[in-house]
């Protein structure tokens, strides 16, 4: 799941706007809820069902904008990455007692032979970019994936989801500031719709969990 999701994620960033990719990826918890229902037979609360329909409406809005700008392929790749990473969340939930960090490492390393076979030439990277790649590969990705994998042990799932929403907001801002890439209007509307829905859903879930703990 990690390997395929990573390949689709990188492909999406090359084929569509960064804001499109990140907004669609924000719906990963929705996919994990569906998969938890299918695989783990967990019941889906009404608020989650409503959130699923709303988020898919937002995704369709992004797709409609991308059709006009030739970005649909990248959006579909982002949706595929979201499905893969949502599956990963469901798998982690099914084996809570197992340390999944090694699986995440193997999943990311699995990308290497595939992209090399597809024509990647890592030794031809310009010297100016080597430092950025080392920072990404040795610091940013390992630490972030490890923390995301470990965080559900110390925080309730809604809290983790709530914190991860920050990435969807900050990502397009960094891309806009550094690369000057401005999100399309419908993407902004869809982003507000999806993030607002996820925010309300997460807060309601957190409230219910706290209530259950007190009782």
JOKADA-V941160 format. One record per residue. N is the residue number from 1. RES is the residue in one small letter. SS is DSSP state (@ for helix, = for strand, . for the rest). OMEGA is omega in degrees with one decimal (* if undefined). D_CENTER is the distance of its C-alpha to the mean C-alpha in whole Angstrom. Layout:
n: {N N}
res: {RES RES}
ss: {SS SS}
omega: {OMEGA OMEGA}
d_center: {D_CENTER D_CENTER}
This chain:
n: {1 2 3 4 5 6 7 8 9 10 11 12 13 14 15 16 17 18 19 20 21 22 23 24 25 26 27 28 29 30 31 32 33 34 35 36 37 38 39 40 41 42 43 44 45 46 47 48 49 50 51 52 53 54 55 56 57 58 59 60 61 62 63 64 65 66 67 68 69 70 71 72 73 74 75 76 77 78 79 80 81 82 83 84 85 86 87 88 89 90 91 92 93 94 95 96 97 98 99 100 101 102 103 104 105 106 107 108 109 110 111 112 113 114 115 116 117 118 119 120 121 122 123 124 125 126 127 128 129 130 131 132 133 134 135 136 137 138 139 140 141 142 143 144 145 146 147 148 149 150 151 152 153 154 155 156 157 158 159 160 161 162 163 164 165 166 167 168 169 170 171 172 173 174 175 176 177 178 179 180 181 182 183 184 185 186 187 188 189 190 191 192 193 194 195 196 197 198 199 200 201 202 203 204 205 206 207 208 209 210 211 212 213 214 215}
res: {x x x x x x x x x x x x x x x x x x x x x x x x x x x x x x x x x x x x x x x x x x x x x x x x x x x x x x x x x x x x x x x x x x x x x x x x x x x x x x x x x x x x x x x x x x x x x x x x x x x x x x x x x x x x x x x x x x x x x x x x x x x x x x x x x x x x x x x x x x x x x x x x x x x x x x x x x x x x x x x x x x x x x x x x x x x x x x x x x x x x x x x x x x x x x x x x x x x x x x x x x x x x x x x x x x x x x x x}
ss: {. @ @ @ @ @ @ @ @ @ @ @ @ @ @ . . @ @ @ @ @ @ @ @ . . @ @ @ @ @ @ @ @ @ @ @ @ . . . . . . @ @ @ @ @ @ @ @ @ @ @ @ @ @ @ @ @ @ @ @ @ @ @ @ . . @ @ @ @ @ @ @ @ @ @ @ @ @ @ @ @ @ @ @ @ @ @ @ . . . . . . @ @ @ @ @ @ @ @ @ @ @ @ @ @ @ @ @ . . . . @ @ @ . . @ @ @ @ @ @ @ @ @ @ @ @ @ @ @ @ @ @ @ @ @ @ @ @ @ . . . . . @ @ @ @ @ @ @ @ @ @ @ @ @ @ @ @ @ @ @ @ @ @ @ . . . . . @ @ @ @ @ @ @ @ @ @ @ @ @ @ @ @ @ @ @ @ @ @ @ @ @ @ @ @ @ @ .}
omega: {-179.6 -178.1 -178.8 179.5 179.5 178.5 -179.6 -180.0 179.3 177.9 179.4 -179.6 179.9 -173.8 -179.6 -179.7 -179.6 179.6 177.7 -178.1 -174.6 178.2 178.9 179.6 179.6 -178.5 -179.9 178.2 178.2 177.6 179.9 177.2 178.5 -178.7 176.3 176.5 -178.1 -172.4 -174.3 -179.0 176.0 179.9 177.8 178.3 -179.6 -178.9 178.9 177.4 178.6 179.4 179.0 -179.6 -179.3 -178.7 177.5 173.3 176.9 178.0 177.5 177.4 176.4 179.1 -178.9 176.8 -176.4 176.9 -179.0 -175.8 177.6 -176.5 -173.0 -179.5 178.7 178.3 179.0 176.6 176.6 178.4 177.2 177.8 178.6 178.3 179.8 -177.4 172.2 175.8 179.2 177.5 179.8 179.1 178.4 179.3 -178.2 179.2 -173.3 -176.0 -176.2 175.0 -174.2 -179.3 177.0 178.7 177.6 178.4 179.1 179.6 179.2 177.4 178.8 178.2 -171.2 -178.6 -178.7 -178.0 176.8 177.8 -178.6 173.6 178.6 179.5 -174.0 -177.9 177.5 179.1 178.3 -178.6 -178.3 -177.6 -176.7 -179.7 178.8 -179.5 177.7 178.0 179.9 -173.0 -175.1 -175.8 -171.2 -175.4 -179.4 -177.7 -177.5 180.0 179.0 -178.9 178.7 -179.4 -177.1 -171.5 179.4 177.5 -173.4 -179.6 173.9 -176.4 178.3 178.2 177.7 179.8 -178.7 -179.7 -178.0 177.4 -179.4 -179.9 -178.3 179.5 -175.2 -177.5 178.5 178.8 178.7 -179.8 178.6 -178.1 -174.4 -173.7 179.3 -179.5 -177.0 179.2 176.8 -174.4 -178.4 177.0 178.1 178.8 179.2 179.1 177.6 -179.9 -176.6 -178.3 177.5 178.8 -179.7 179.1 179.5 179.8 -178.9 179.7 177.7 178.7 179.9 178.4 -179.9 179.3 178.7 178.7 179.5 179.4 -179.5 -179.3 *}
d_center: {12 11 14 13 9 10 13 11 9 12 14 12 12 16 17 15 15 12 12 11 8 7 8 7 4 5 7 5 8 11 10 11 14 15 15 17 19 20 20 21 23 22 23 20 22 23 21 18 19 20 16 15 18 17 14 15 17 15 14 17 18 16 17 21 20 19 22 24 23 22 18 18 17 14 13 13 12 9 9 10 7 6 9 9 6 8 11 11 10 13 15 15 16 19 20 20 23 22 21 17 17 20 17 14 17 18 15 15 18 19 17 20 23 21 21 24 26 24 26 24 27 26 29 30 27 29 30 29 25 26 25 22 21 22 21 17 18 20 19 16 13 16 16 13 12 15 15 11 13 16 16 16 19 20 19 18 15 15 16 13 10 13 12 9 9 12 9 9 12 13 12 14 17 17 17 19 21 21 21 23 20 20 18 20 21 20 16 17 19 16 14 16 17 13 13 16 16 13 15 18 17 16 19 21 19 20 24 24 24 26 28 28 29 32 33}
